[in-house]
């Protein structure tokens, strides 16, 4: 799909109210393979490869990856499918995109599902430190290549619980990561990383739409973040998935689907 001058890989299945699903950093739309078959029975599911990922374009211009442009791309894609608004479902980085959309283009957001997501870093010095770390990672990607970076990225403590997944799923995740574009990932880190993005903490109290915050029981950092977000959201709901880490949709897909579909049924009425 041609959106704002770039090609985005977009897939649309099902019928009914729209749900746009956004993957995390290094991911693509295939991460939703356990969710889409269930959701499409009642909903129109729009999966998107974010700019610089999967089958979407990976332009060299850094400005193109800034959060406001990424949000604008997804909002335009929703409009091109014939809908004016959707539930934005986002995992990790995709959750930051979804939350930013509610602040930047609220008319495009019917509701939000934020999985393993955060409203960014509040303190300027914390954002500066994160920008430094993201710049180092971007340099690693460009100098050493996707495979070296994938080896490093997979060993992050955040993903330890994914080592308990069946071997064929671990192989699928690794194979998908290896298909990414070096420039796309590096530019995403530099322009849309948690250090580059403005804090959204102050926006939480003004979001009146339904918001479901999901975290895995073993993902201690993001369970704390999810609880804090829900305490500030006027219409926030919290779901802690037992026995799961950061990627609940991969680690406990049945529980994830049950919780999300119940939320969608309630919020769309």
RAMONOR-V662394 format. One record per residue. N is the residue number from 1. RES is the residue in one letter. PHI is phi in whole degrees, -180 to 180 (NA if undefined). PSI is psi in whole degrees, 0 to 359 (NA if undefined). Layout:
n-><N;N>
res-><RES;RES>
phi-><PHI;PHI>
psi-><PSI;PSI>
//
This chain:
n-><1;2;3;4;5;6;7;8;9;10;11;12;13;14;15;16;17;18;19;20;21;22;23;24;25;26;27;28;29;30;31;32;33;34;35;36;37;38;39;40;41;42;43;44;45;46;47;48;49;50;51;52;53;54;55;56;57;58;59;60;61;62;63;64;65;66;67;68;69;70;71;72;73;74;75;76;77;78;79;80;81;82;83;84;85;86;87;88;89;90;91;92;93;94;95;96;97;98;99;100;101;102;103;104;105;106;107;108;109;110;111;112;113;114;115;116;117;118;119;120;121;122;123;124;125;126;127;128;129;130;131;132;133;134;135;136;137;138;139;140;141;142;143;144;145;146;147;148;149;150;151;152;153;154;155;156;157;158;159;160;161;162;163;164;165;166;167;168;169;170;171;172;173;174;175;176;177;178;179;180;181;182;183;184;185;186;187;188;189;190;191;192;193;194;195;196;197;198;199;200;201;202;203;204;205;206;207;208;209;210;211;212;213;214;215;216;217;218;219;220;221;222;223;224;225;226;227;228;229;230;231;232;233;234;235;236;237;238;239;240;241;242;243;244;245;246;247;248;249;250;251;252;253;254;255;256;257;258;259;260;261;262;263;264;265;266;267;268;269>
res-><X;X;X;X;X;X;X;X;X;X;X;X;X;X;X;X;X;X;X;X;X;X;X;X;X;X;X;X;X;X;X;X;X;X;X;X;X;X;X;X;X;X;X;X;X;X;X;X;X;X;X;X;X;X;X;X;X;X;X;X;X;X;X;X;X;X;X;X;X;X;X;X;X;X;X;X;X;X;X;X;X;X;X;X;X;X;X;X;X;X;X;X;X;X;X;X;X;X;X;X;X;X;X;X;X;X;X;X;X;X;X;X;X;X;X;X;X;X;X;X;X;X;X;X;X;X;X;X;X;X;X;X;X;X;X;X;X;X;X;X;X;X;X;X;X;X;X;X;X;X;X;X;X;X;X;X;X;X;X;X;X;X;X;X;X;X;X;X;X;X;X;X;X;X;X;X;X;X;X;X;X;X;X;X;X;X;X;X;X;X;X;X;X;X;X;X;X;X;X;X;X;X;X;X;X;X;X;X;X;X;X;X;X;X;X;X;X;X;X;X;X;X;X;X;X;X;X;X;X;X;X;X;X;X;X;X;X;X;X;X;X;X;X;X;X;X;X;X;X;X;X;X;X;X;X;X;X;X;X;X;X;X;X;X;X;X;X;X;X>
phi-><NA;-84;-134;51;86;-127;-91;-108;-81;-129;-128;-124;-137;82;-152;112;-58;-88;-129;-104;-110;-122;-77;-94;-61;76;-94;-156;-63;-64;-63;-96;-64;-90;-89;-59;-58;-79;-66;-69;-69;-127;-133;-82;-105;-110;-100;-133;-85;-63;-51;85;-127;54;-91;-86;-62;-130;-66;-83;-70;-61;-55;-64;-94;-63;-55;-63;-76;-62;-61;-62;-63;-67;-61;-67;-63;-60;-62;-68;-83;102;-111;-94;-150;-155;-80;-96;-105;-135;-104;55;-57;-62;-69;-65;-62;-63;-68;-64;-62;-64;-85;-93;-133;-58;-69;-91;-116;-79;-166;-133;-124;-113;-107;55;-117;-144;-86;93;-101;-75;-80;-57;-70;-67;-66;-64;-63;-67;-61;-63;-66;-67;-65;-64;-67;-60;-64;-60;-60;-72;-85;-100;97;-63;-65;-62;-66;-60;-60;-67;-63;-67;-91;-64;-53;-58;-106;-58;-68;-70;-71;-91;-69;-56;-53;-68;-75;-61;-65;-64;-64;-64;-61;-65;-62;-67;-83;-70;-99;-58;-64;-60;-70;-62;-68;-63;-60;-71;-107;-128;-70;-64;-78;-82;-78;-67;-66;-109;-56;-74;-87;-60;-67;-99;-86;-89;-72;-65;-134;-104;-105;-115;-148;-85;-52;-87;-91;-63;-58;-84;-69;-64;-62;-62;-64;-66;-62;-63;-68;-102;-82;-61;-130;-93;-128;-115;-136;-102;-87;-65;72;-125;-103;-68;-100;-62;-68;-95;-84;-136;-62;-65;-66;-60;-60;-59;-66;-69;-66;-63;-64;-63;-59;-74;-74;-87;68>
psi-><129;118;119;39;1;155;121;137;112;137;136;125;160;189;160;193;148;141;123;126;127;125;177;180;135;0;188;184;342;343;342;20;336;339;317;313;326;314;325;350;334;347;154;116;122;108;142;134;114;157;134;1;153;230;7;164;154;75;158;338;117;320;328;339;359;150;319;328;321;315;316;324;313;319;320;322;320;315;321;339;355;7;150;337;166;166;126;114;120;136;127;245;322;330;324;322;315;317;322;324;320;331;324;322;65;331;346;358;112;321;171;146;117;110;120;40;169;162;17;188;127;314;134;322;327;320;322;317;320;322;321;317;318;325;320;320;319;318;321;316;313;328;318;340;170;319;315;318;318;319;316;312;322;339;5;139;331;333;14;320;340;345;350;354;156;145;323;330;320;320;320;318;315;316;320;316;322;342;354;166;131;313;319;315;316;315;326;315;315;325;336;13;172;335;328;333;141;150;139;9;318;348;343;318;342;1;107;347;158;134;125;122;119;139;155;146;321;354;81;320;312;343;322;314;317;318;318;319;314;328;340;341;127;330;45;146;145;137;116;118;118;144;16;157;225;319;77;328;338;322;325;66;324;316;318;310;316;312;315;316;324;319;315;317;320;316;328;346;NA>
//
